[in-house]
Amino acid sequence: MENKKRLLIYAHYYGDVASTAQILQELAEGMLDAFNITVICVVPSYLGTIEDKYKTQKFYFEELNGVNIVRIRVPEFDKTKGGSRVKNILSYFFGAIRATFKVGKMDYVFSISQPPILGGLLGVWGKWVKRAKYVYNVQDFNPEQIMSVGYTKNRIVLGAMMWFDKFSCKRSDLIITVGRDLGETIEKRFARKEGSNKCRKVPKYTIINNWINEKEIYPLDCNNETVVAFRKKYGLEDKFVFMYSGNIGLYYDLEGIIKIIEKFQGMSTSQTEDAPDGKEVVFAFVGAGSVLDKLVLYTRQHKMKNVVFIPYQDKADLIYSLNAGDVHFCVNAKGIKGVSCPSKFYGLAAVGKPVLGVLEEGSEVRSLIEEVGCGLVAEPGDYAGVEDKIRWFIENSNSNELKKMGMKGRKYLVKELTEEVSVGKYKKAIMAL
């Protein structure tokens, strides 16, 4: 269709292993019937390394499944070193500014809140340069997220970050955020200060949940050949597996949870006919991130034999790795409510697995778990509560309760949280501007 509107997307990562990269790819490809879409992003590099084929030019022009892509070469980086990451992010930011002039006229500009602050500013830049409508997709709020984990307490830095991100919000034509509690944060940001007569206008916003492609990620039988092979490869065969899958970073309090896991060394489930001695309980961490090395070091220092570390899995293999877990963690650190929404929940629901949610009361995903009944929840920092929930899953591992829980999540997702439903909402919201 020659009369389709043109949409420019700024995405730090696109078609990469990052969860937001995969969501944006599915979103872009799902909206191709309504828009001609161009994405400005970095070369594949989420894990820090870059293939040789992306090291010779500043920009690479590609097409992937109908989406035009401008990729920016950035330096390789080490996720554990802040300076290295900052250099990488700034290379993307300034490269994206330049790349904006390499694409044609646009009707809409779409950016996400990653990297923090700069993602929003890129959207404002694109709006001005292209004279287009601007949609700001807030997956995480900063500086609130940084403040919640005490990454910095510098008031000048935090104040500047807040000013710039509120500036991006105010310059947008529409904010799309991913949870009810994040919507509340927008309201709070622009609420009238106590004792002030100054009226602050709340920017226009709507809430659209993230999703998973339920046709690609779904429950598999425990005897599925590839699931069995995955379990065998990583020493999970004949084990009862608690799994954490995703970014092993700052915002999940995994350093606190690993200390709880230590208490379950040598524990097994109750005996069954198939497992006369019960199944050994193990905890698998699938992914990478800035906290991974600390977790590995802790398990070595404390000689923990009940923890397995597994690298990121390709998107095509995600269905098998998720199905290899018996219970899945979905966690956030204290203070993340209203700031970030763990998209990993949708994959866990898709494979029909029960969820152990360590999430604040009133947060989007905790509310979903409680409303649907697809798992158990505890408050971040309530380590005794987390321990109790782990014990409950172990004690009930041979009952039908876990399967019932998991399938409640799958049933709800298929009805309310599919890619088709959410992408349809995005198209409708953007086209209404």
Secondary structure, DSSP 8 states (H G I E B T S, - for coil): -TT-EEEEEE-SSSSSSSHHHHHHHHHHHHTTTTEEEEEEEE-S-TTS---GGGSS-SEEEEEETTEEEEEE------TT-HHHHHHHHHHHHHHHHHHGGGS---SEEEEES-STTHHHHHHHHHHHHHT-EEEEEESB-TTHHHHHTTS---HHHHHHHHHHHHHHHHH-SEEEESSHHHHHHHHHHTS--TT---------EEE----B-TTTS----TT-HHHHHHHHHTT-TTEEEEEEES--SGGG-HHHHHHHHGGGTT-B----SS-TT--EEEEEEES--TTHHHHHHHHHHTT--SEEEE----GGGHHHHHHT-SEEEEE--TT-TTTB--THHHHHHHTT--EEEE--TT-HHHHHHHHHT-EEEE-TT-HHHHHHHHHHHHHTTTSSHHHHHHHHHHHHHHHHSBHHHHHHHHHHHHHT-
